[in-house]
Amino acid sequence: MTAAPTASPTSASLTAGQAWTRVRGLLIALAVLIAAGVVMALVRSDAQHGRLDPRSANPTGTRALAQLLDQRSVTTRVVTTLHEATAATGPDTTLLVTTPDLLTDHQQRLLHSDMTTAAGRTVLLSAGAPSLSTLAPGVSASTPAPVSALAPTCSLPAAQRAGPADLGGERYRTDLPGGDACYPSDGLATLLRVDHPAGGDTVLLGSPDLLQNEHLAEQGNASLALQLLGTRPHLVWYLPSLDDPSATGDRQDSTPRGFAELIPSGWLWATLQLAVAAALAAVWRARRLGPLVTEDLPVAVRASETTEGRARLYHRANARDRAATVLRAATRTRLAPLLGVPLSDAHSPGVLLPAVSARLTTADQDLHTLLFGPAPADDTALTRLADQLDALEREVRSS
């Protein structure tokens, strides 16, 4: 009993080299994009932190002020959540809130409660009507004014020493006793300081421009900024963020919202309308169900073109095994009637090969390998196989 021959792997499957050739362009492009992204992130990471960020060296950043405060032994800590901000405050701390109007009502109430008990200093930048009623009761805002160099015209020592500074923006009025109203624009203060009953104070700056890198060296901006923010050894720089978990404190339940709840209702209705429109269009354009109808081809296709097209497909896929199988099967099918072999036995070596050997005058070639052998190793061998099969068929026909 002889062992069955091991089937050769199909030539249609991709080798490692072919797979690498096909995907190397995409992988190289992807690697270039990743490298470019990493380089850009490294180059811009030191400077791109955002407006009024003490880590930013951009013109609208405040790194220069943070470095000046550090030279005066004032530590600056950047926080982005209300919990971090309130946890770090105390009598020896100045809390700077860059965008108080961004805080929700719930956050403003929590912050005001901490401001009144911490006995430290709170500086609010460009606080407007949305936040003043909660964070600075008794203070109201008027129409904003352009930023320009204004004189202090008040008795606040920090303003007197700094002299003219670039202020403007929000303008404030108050009837609270004490405090200081400085740098007036059309009679209303653009810098207002009010005392807390339990100690500490709140400073409202109508515009943050004097703190920014591009304006810090102008007028008395640097002096005023250092005196307002450097009165205590610690400075907490609060950059409110929409991702702050405390912003959801107004919700009745603390369960996290699902994805559907985060989608505005208008988008849901629009999606429903689009789905209905797509369904109606599908019904309108759909074909009626019925029996298949045969139709003649619009043009006649020559058999040679079909053969050439299939050959190109085999060649493109390197499917020499399939091409050889088709050639051998077609030859055996044509030889069987010539030899008197039933078509059912045309692909049986035990029946077909003896009939072919009996018809041939010379049987020096290996008929089993020719008609039932393995796949050719290359295109040259495949071409030789086709020629040999043609020669065999001609010899059988002529005998």
Secondary structure, DSSP 4 states (H G I P E B T S, - for coil): -PPPPPPPPPTTSPPHHHHHHHHHHHHHHHHHHHHHHHHHHHHHTTT-S-TT-TT--STT--HHHHHHHHHTT-EEEEE-SHHHHHHH-STTEEEEES-GGGS-HHHHHHHHHHHHHH-SEEEEES--HHHHHHHSTTEEEEEEEEEEEE---S--HHHHHH-SEEEEEEEEEE--SS-EEEEEETTEEEEEEEE-TTS-EEEEES--GGGSTTTTTSTTHHHHHHHHH-SSSEEEEE---TT-GGGGTTSS--SPP-HHHHS-HHHHHHHHHHHHHHHHHHHHHPPPP--------SS---HHHHHHHHHHHHHHTT-HHHHHHHHHHHHHHHHHHHHT--GGGTT-HHHHHHHHHHH-S---S-HHHHHH-PPPSSHHHHHHHHHHHHHHHHHHHH-
